[in-house]
Amino acid sequence: MENRDVALAFCDGKDQPTLKTFAKYILTRVYVVFVNTTSLKSAHRLFNVLNARGIPLSNADLIKNALFGLVGADPNPSEELESHWLDLEDRVGIERMDAFLGHHRTSVTAVRARGSLHEEYAALIEKAERGAIAFLERLVESAENYTRIVESDFDGAVALRSLQALHRVEYDEWIPPLLAYLNEPIDGMPEAEFVGLLERITMQNWVRRLGQAARLTAYYHLINAIRGKASADEVREVFRRNAQNDEFLALLGGEVYGKPFDAAVLLRLEEAAQDESVTRSYSGRLTIEHVMPQAFKDPYWVGRYTLEQHAHWLHRLGNLAMLCGHKNYKAQYYDFPRKKKIYADRDKKVSFDLTKEVCAAAEWTPEAIQSRQERLLELARRTWTIE
């Protein structure tokens, strides 16, 4: 009945030539095949077979079909299942469904996928002890927490800062352990503490340039601890075992500019320099400025630095500052007094406090860079090391 109404609505208002063309297409290009099955379970199996040989459906469609195949022919569970599935789609959104399903799978298995997403879920659904509806109800609860993560819907500046920092990371493998925690909170470990520790281990592993396998191992250990009902102290120990504070700080103390994490580190240090009640979001064209410029030719810089000092300090944290794009272009290779005027120009548009501190300096000498380098590394130590 609904299909008929859709067809009539489509044809309504069309002129005769258009309808004739459409009718010709239906009669010559469309085939309707009637297939009878002995049970609803067989129908769902046939659905998967036909899909494999025709235009593939999304993983979400195939997972939904597997769940419907589990409830059998009883219409009441099917209607309840349909209601829960619509709730799931409303919470996550169709465009994010596969991403969510992938993260949820990892949050409950803590292993790398060995097959397609719908194949992985087929195995999970077969093992569902409480049936399809309970499985889907749990999925809806997880979807609500996933939405909190992607929309940064966390209370408190401390947790929000850490979550925003995690969203700047070039990969999203940190989502499953956070999702596992939100789905099964740990007694004695508040959200802000877990998110903060997760940010610390994620930033350490990113700066250390660990491969994916090594990164995932740390996250899987966390998920297994959470799923195993570990205590708060046991979960903290997982973070400690996977931390490499000295190596991390040594890398941050070296050349940072040009690394994948350079802007993320500087933006997070901007936040860390502020009171914990302050949270900020940055948008627009942001760039990294070399205070002592890369072009070593202005008399101001040549008279204050040797070639060795210029090469040593150029790309380190102490010589880097965040700016909006047009300021970076204007600053170029000028002397320090002229650069400071450019930095201060339109500062209300995009304000960076660590850049303001540069403007407060009377001179930009090797000693000034070293002092700022030490301060930023101490700020990084407080922000990202795990004691």
C-alpha positions as CSV (number, residue, x, y, z in Angstrom):
1,M,0.0,0.0,0.0
2,E,2.8,2.4,0.9
3,N,4.7,1.5,-2.2
4,R,1.6,2.2,-4.3
5,D,1.2,5.6,-2.7
6,V,4.8,6.5,-3.4
7,A,4.4,5.5,-7.1
8,L,1.2,7.5,-7.5
9,A,2.8,10.5,-5.9
10,F,5.8,10.2,-8.3
11,C,3.5,10.1,-11.3
12,D,1.2,12.9,-10.2
13,G,1.8,16.0,-12.3
14,K,4.0,14.4,-14.9
15,D,3.2,15.0,-18.5
16,Q,2.3,12.3,-21.0
17,P,5.7,12.0,-22.7
18,T,7.4,11.6,-19.3
19,L,5.0,9.0,-18.2
20,K,5.4,7.0,-21.4
21,T,9.2,7.1,-21.1
22,F,8.9,5.9,-17.5
23,A,6.5,3.2,-18.4
24,K,8.8,2.0,-21.2
25,Y,11.7,1.9,-18.8
26,I,9.6,-0.2,-16.3
27,L,8.5,-2.6,-19.0
28,T,11.9,-3.1,-20.6
29,R,14.5,-2.7,-17.8
30,V,12.9,-3.6,-14.5
31,Y,12.4,-7.2,-13.4
32,V,10.2,-8.3,-10.5
33,V,11.1,-11.7,-9.0
34,F,8.7,-13.4,-6.5
35,V,10.5,-15.8,-4.1
36,N,8.6,-17.9,-1.5
37,T,10.5,-19.1,1.6
38,T,9.4,-21.6,4.3
39,S,10.2,-19.2,7.2
40,L,11.2,-15.7,8.1
41,K,14.7,-16.9,9.0
42,S,15.1,-18.2,5.5
43,A,13.8,-14.9,4.1
44,H,16.5,-13.0,6.0
45,R,19.2,-15.4,4.8
46,L,17.9,-15.0,1.2
47,F,18.0,-11.2,1.6
48,N,21.7,-11.4,2.4
49,V,22.4,-13.7,-0.5
50,L,20.6,-11.4,-3.0
51,N,22.3,-8.4,-1.6
52,A,25.7,-10.0,-2.1
53,R,24.9,-10.5,-5.8
54,G,23.3,-7.1,-6.4
55,I,23.9,-3.5,-5.3
56,P,25.5,-3.8,-1.8
57,L,23.6,-2.3,1.1
58,S,25.4,-0.5,4.0
59,N,26.8,-2.4,6.9
60,A,24.1,-0.9,9.0
61,D,21.4,-2.3,6.7
62,L,22.9,-5.8,6.9
63,I,23.3,-5.6,10.7
64,K,19.7,-4.6,11.0
65,N,18.7,-7.5,8.9
66,A,20.7,-9.9,11.1
67,L,18.9,-8.6,14.2
68,F,15.5,-9.0,12.5
69,G,16.4,-12.5,11.5
70,L,17.1,-13.3,15.2
71,V,13.7,-12.4,16.5
72,G,11.8,-14.8,14.2
73,A,8.3,-14.4,12.8
74,D,6.6,-12.9,15.9
75,P,5.4,-9.4,14.8
76,N,5.6,-7.8,18.3
77,P,9.3,-8.2,18.8
78,S,9.9,-7.0,15.2
79,E,7.9,-3.9,15.8
80,E,9.9,-3.2,19.0
81,L,13.1,-3.9,17.2
82,E,12.1,-1.4,14.5
83,S,11.4,1.2,17.1
84,H,14.8,0.8,18.7
85,W,16.5,0.9,15.4
86,L,14.8,4.1,14.4
87,D,15.9,5.5,17.8
88,L,19.5,4.4,17.0
89,E,19.4,6.2,13.6
90,D,18.0,9.4,15.2
91,R,20.7,9.5,17.8
92,V,23.7,8.8,15.6
93,G,22.6,9.9,12.2
94,I,22.7,7.8,9.0
95,E,25.9,9.3,7.8
96,R,27.8,8.4,11.1
97,M,26.2,5.0,11.6
98,D,29.0,2.8,10.2
99,A,31.6,4.8,12.1
100,F,29.7,4.4,15.4
101,L,29.1,0.7,14.8
102,G,32.8,0.2,14.2
103,H,33.8,2.0,17.4
104,H,31.2,0.2,19.4
105,R,32.4,-3.2,18.1
106,T,36.0,-2.4,19.2
107,S,34.7,-1.2,22.6
108,V,33.3,-4.6,23.4
109,T,35.8,-6.9,21.7
110,A,39.2,-5.1,22.1
111,V,40.5,-6.9,19.0
112,R,41.1,-5.8,15.4
113,A,38.4,-6.6,12.9
114,R,39.1,-9.7,10.9
115,G,36.2,-9.3,8.4
116,S,33.7,-6.8,7.2
117,L,31.7,-4.8,9.8
118,H,28.5,-6.7,9.2
119,E,30.3,-10.0,9.4
120,E,31.8,-9.0,12.8
121,Y,28.4,-8.0,14.1
122,A,26.8,-11.3,12.8
123,A,29.2,-13.1,15.2
124,L,28.3,-10.8,18.1
125,I,24.6,-11.1,17.4
126,E,24.8,-14.9,17.4
127,K,26.4,-14.8,20.8
128,A,23.9,-12.4,22.3
129,E,22.7,-14.0,25.5
130,R,19.6,-11.9,26.0
131,G,18.3,-11.7,22.5
132,A,18.2,-9.2,19.7
133,I,16.1,-6.6,21.5
134,A,18.4,-6.5,24.5
135,F,21.4,-6.3,22.1
136,L,19.9,-3.4,20.3
137,E,18.9,-1.6,23.5
138,R,22.5,-1.8,24.6
139,L,23.5,-0.4,21.2
140,V,21.2,2.5,21.6
141,E,22.7,3.3,25.0
142,S,26.2,3.2,23.5
143,A,25.0,5.5,20.6
144,E,24.0,8.1,23.2
145,N,27.5,8.1,24.6
146,Y,29.1,8.1,21.2
147,T,27.1,11.2,20.4
148,R,28.4,12.9,23.5
149,I,31.9,12.2,22.3
150,V,31.6,13.5,18.8
151,E,29.6,16.6,19.9
152,S,32.0,17.3,22.9
153,D,29.0,17.1,25.2
154,F,31.0,16.9,28.5
155,D,30.4,19.0,31.6
156,G,33.4,20.8,33.2
157,A,36.3,22.6,31.6
158,V,38.8,20.0,32.6
159,A,37.1,17.1,30.7
160,L,36.1,19.4,27.8
161,R,39.7,20.6,27.3
162,S,41.0,17.0,27.1
163,L,38.2,16.0,24.8
164,Q,38.9,18.9,22.4
165,A,42.6,18.0,22.4
166,L,41.7,14.4,21.5
167,H,39.6,15.6,18.6
168,R,42.7,17.3,17.2
169,V,44.6,14.0,17.0
170,E,45.0,12.7,13.5
171,Y,43.4,9.3,14.3
172,D,40.2,8.4,16.3
173,E,41.4,5.1,17.8
174,W,40.9,6.7,21.2
175,I,37.1,6.6,20.8
176,P,36.5,2.9,21.7
177,P,38.2,3.0,25.1
178,L,36.3,6.2,26.0
179,L,33.1,4.6,24.7
180,A,33.8,1.5,26.8
181,Y,34.3,3.7,29.9
182,L,31.1,5.7,29.3
183,N,29.1,2.5,28.8
184,E,30.5,1.0,31.9
185,P,31.7,3.8,34.3
186,I,34.4,2.9,36.8
187,D,33.7,3.5,40.4
188,G,36.1,6.0,41.9
189,M,37.2,7.4,38.6
190,P,35.3,10.5,37.4
191,E,34.9,11.3,33.7
192,A,37.3,14.2,33.9
193,E,40.1,11.9,35.2
194,F,39.6,9.2,32.7
195,V,39.4,11.6,29.7
196,G,42.4,13.4,31.0
197,L,44.5,10.2,31.3
198,L,43.3,9.1,27.9
199,E,44.4,12.5,26.4
200,R,47.8,12.1,28.1
201,I,48.5,8.6,26.7
202,T,47.1,9.5,23.3
203,M,49.3,12.6,23.0
204,Q,52.3,10.7,24.2
205,N,51.9,7.9,21.7
206,W,51.2,10.4,18.9
207,V,54.3,12.5,19.6
208,R,56.3,9.3,20.0
209,R,55.0,8.3,16.5
210,L,54.0,4.8,17.6
211,G,52.7,2.5,14.9
212,Q,49.0,1.6,14.8
213,A,49.6,-1.8,16.3
214,A,51.4,-0.4,19.4
215,R,48.8,2.3,19.8
216,L,45.9,-0.1,19.6
217,T,47.6,-2.4,22.2
218,A,47.4,0.3,24.8
219,Y,43.7,1.0,24.0
220,Y,42.9,-2.7,24.0
221,H,44.4,-3.1,27.5
222,L,42.2,-0.3,28.7
223,I,39.1,-1.8,27.2
224,N,39.8,-5.2,28.6
225,A,40.4,-3.7,32.1
226,I,37.0,-1.8,31.9
227,R,35.2,-4.8,30.5
228,G,36.8,-7.0,33.2
229,K,35.4,-4.7,36.0
230,A,38.9,-3.5,37.0
231,S,39.1,-1.1,39.9
232,A,40.0,2.6,39.4
233,D,43.5,1.9,40.7
234,E,43.9,-1.0,38.3
235,V,42.8,1.2,35.3
236,R,45.3,3.9,36.4
237,E,48.0,1.3,36.4
238,V,47.2,0.4,32.8
239,F,47.8,4.1,31.9
240,R,51.1,4.1,33.9
241,R,52.4,1.0,32.3
242,N,51.9,2.4,28.8
243,A,53.4,5.8,29.5
244,Q,56.9,6.9,28.4
245,N,57.2,10.3,30.0
246,D,60.9,10.8,29.5
247,E,60.9,9.9,25.8
248,F,57.8,12.0,25.2
249,L,59.3,15.1,26.8
250,A,62.6,14.6,25.0
251,L,60.8,14.6,21.7
252,L,58.9,17.7,22.6
253,G,62.1,19.4,23.5
254,G,63.5,18.8,20.0
255,E,62.3,20.1,16.7
256,V,58.5,20.3,16.7
257,Y,57.6,22.3,13.6
258,G,56.6,20.3,10.6
259,K,55.5,17.3,12.7
260,P,51.9,16.2,12.4
261,F,51.2,17.2,16.0
262,D,52.8,20.7,16.0
263,A,49.6,22.8,15.9
264,A,47.8,20.5,18.2
265,V,50.6,20.8,20.8
266,L,50.7,24.5,20.6
267,L,46.9,24.9,20.8
268,R,46.7,22.6,23.9
269,L,49.5,24.5,25.6
270,E,47.6,27.7,25.0
271,E,44.7,26.2,26.9
272,A,46.9,24.8,29.6
273,A,48.4,28.2,30.3
274,Q,44.9,29.4,31.4
275,D,42.9,28.8,34.5
276,E,41.1,25.5,34.4
277,S,37.8,27.2,34.3
278,V,38.6,28.6,30.8
279,T,37.8,26.6,27.7
280,R,38.4,27.8,24.1
281,S,37.6,26.6,20.6
282,Y,39.7,27.7,17.6
283,S,38.5,28.0,14.0
284,G,39.5,29.7,10.9
285,R,42.9,29.8,9.3
286,L,45.5,29.3,12.0
287,T,49.2,29.1,11.3
288,I,52.5,28.5,13.2
289,E,54.8,31.5,13.3
290,H,58.6,31.3,13.7
291,V,59.4,34.3,15.9
292,M,63.0,34.1,14.9
293,P,62.3,33.7,11.1
294,Q,63.4,30.9,8.9
295,A,65.0,33.4,6.5
296,F,68.2,34.4,8.3
297,K,69.1,37.7,6.7
298,D,67.7,40.7,8.6
299,P,70.5,42.5,10.6
300,Y,68.5,42.2,13.8
301,W,68.8,38.4,13.7
302,V,72.2,38.1,12.2
303,G,73.6,40.3,15.0
304,R,72.1,38.2,17.8
305,Y,72.4,34.6,16.6
306,T,75.2,32.5,15.1
307,L,74.2,30.1,12.3
308,E,74.4,27.2,14.8
309,Q,72.1,29.0,17.2
310,H,69.6,29.8,14.4
311,A,69.6,26.1,13.3
312,H,69.3,24.8,16.8
313,W,66.3,27.0,18.0
314,L,64.4,27.6,14.8
315,H,61.9,24.8,14.9
316,R,61.6,24.3,18.7
317,L,58.7,25.1,20.9
318,G,60.4,28.2,22.4
319,N,60.5,29.9,19.0
320,L,57.0,29.0,17.8
321,A,53.8,30.9,18.3
322,M,50.2,30.5,17.0
323,L,48.8,33.3,14.7
324,C,45.9,33.7,12.4
325,G,46.9,33.2,8.7
326,H,47.1,36.8,7.5
327,K,49.4,37.8,10.4
328,N,51.8,35.0,9.6
329,Y,52.1,36.2,6.0
330,K,52.7,39.8,7.1
331,A,55.3,38.9,9.7
332,Q,57.7,37.2,7.2
333,Y,61.4,37.7,8.1
334,Y,61.3,41.1,9.7
335,D,63.1,42.2,12.8
336,F,61.6,41.6,16.3
337,P,60.1,45.1,17.0
338,R,58.3,45.1,13.6
339,K,57.1,41.5,14.2
340,K,55.6,42.4,17.6
341,K,53.6,45.2,16.0
342,I,52.2,42.8,13.4
343,Y,51.4,40.2,16.2
344,A,49.5,42.8,18.1
345,D,47.5,43.9,15.1
346,R,43.8,42.9,15.4
347,D,44.6,40.7,18.3
348,K,41.0,40.6,19.3
349,K,40.1,38.6,16.3
350,V,42.2,35.6,17.2
351,S,43.8,35.9,20.6
352,F,46.7,33.6,21.7
353,D,48.0,34.3,25.2
354,L,51.4,32.6,24.6
355,T,51.8,34.8,21.6
356,K,51.0,37.9,23.7
357,E,53.8,36.8,26.1
358,V,56.2,37.0,23.1
359,C,55.1,40.5,22.4
360,A,55.9,41.4,26.0
361,A,59.5,40.5,25.6
362,A,61.9,43.4,25.0
363,E,64.3,41.4,22.9
364,W,64.2,38.0,21.2
365,T,67.6,36.5,22.0
366,P,68.8,32.9,22.3
367,E,68.4,33.3,26.1
368,A,64.8,34.5,25.6
369,I,64.0,31.4,23.4
370,Q,65.6,29.1,25.9
371,S,63.6,30.6,28.8
372,R,60.4,30.2,26.9
373,Q,61.4,26.7,25.8
374,E,61.9,25.6,29.4
375,R,58.5,27.1,30.5
376,L,56.6,25.4,27.7
377,L,58.2,22.1,28.4
378,E,57.3,22.4,32.1
379,L,53.7,23.2,31.0
380,A,53.8,20.1,28.7
381,R,55.1,18.0,31.6
382,R,52.2,19.0,33.8
383,T,49.7,18.6,31.0
384,W,50.7,15.2,29.5
385,T,52.9,13.1,31.8
386,I,51.5,10.3,33.7
387,E,53.0,9.9,37.2
